[in-house]
């Protein structure tokens, strides 16, 4: 009797060491960090729902090409799992994009980062996962760091902030869903189903609430292409297989670095400067990531068999 086939190619490289998955997820965060600036600029030339529809239409086309040789093996299990993940992703990106049109990027960065806290809470109370002190302390440090990095004086519960708060719930649910449901599924077929669901959902929302859907002009089109190909197509193609080799709480903690990269790109591209408070916040986020990494072995034993 032979054991299960060992993964090959990119997934084989990921399976060699936990550090490989960590590095891939960190790269995902770098790309995500650029999207806050890109989306904020692009929304000057298009509406939120139309932007999401076009962005994910581009992303689904990318994944259709990548998954084309494998689409013949698409199973109903991959369809319903990918569809469920796609609905969570739709909720996250719709609410985040609407929120970015109504609030500042700094507030949006912090509130989106609340998914760092929500993931282990969802995993603990929804799935019965145990959360070690290292992850708990790391999440605490990351949360304080996010607050120092992103909060501004006079933060109030404005409509845009509430929209982005909803996005944190959607993204936290998506992180958990990917970790729990992607095992045994082809990463590219799963990504194609997810992005197609988001594109279809965004298009229906644009038609029903905004009256039309179509290619935006100017920076709106460039932003949709950038976020569709790189900010969605590339990162989902990397995130989905990489998360098979890490835990939901640890993945969420790595994702906490997203506001750090967002601030760095805003400084480089928009001329924004990081003050002492923001630098301390970024340091606390990185410290939280390292603390969770030190407690990694005990957490890994909690992952069930495939």
Secondary structure, DSSP 4 states (H G I P E B T S, - for coil): ---PPPP-HHHHHHHH-HHHHHHHHHHHHHHHHHHHHHHHHHTTSS-HHHHHHHHHHHHHHHHHHHHGGGGGG--HHHHHHHHHHHHHHHHHHHHHHHHHTTS-HHHHHHHHTTHHHHHHHHHHHHH-----HHHHHHHHHHHHHHHHHH--TT----HHHHHHHHHHHHHHHHHHHHHHH-TTS-HHHHHHHHHHHHHHHHHHHIIIIIS---PPPHHHHHHHHHHHIIIIIIHHHHHHHHGGGS-HHHHHHHHTTHHHHHHHHHHHHH-----HHHHHHHHHHHHHHHHHHHTHHHHHTTSPP-
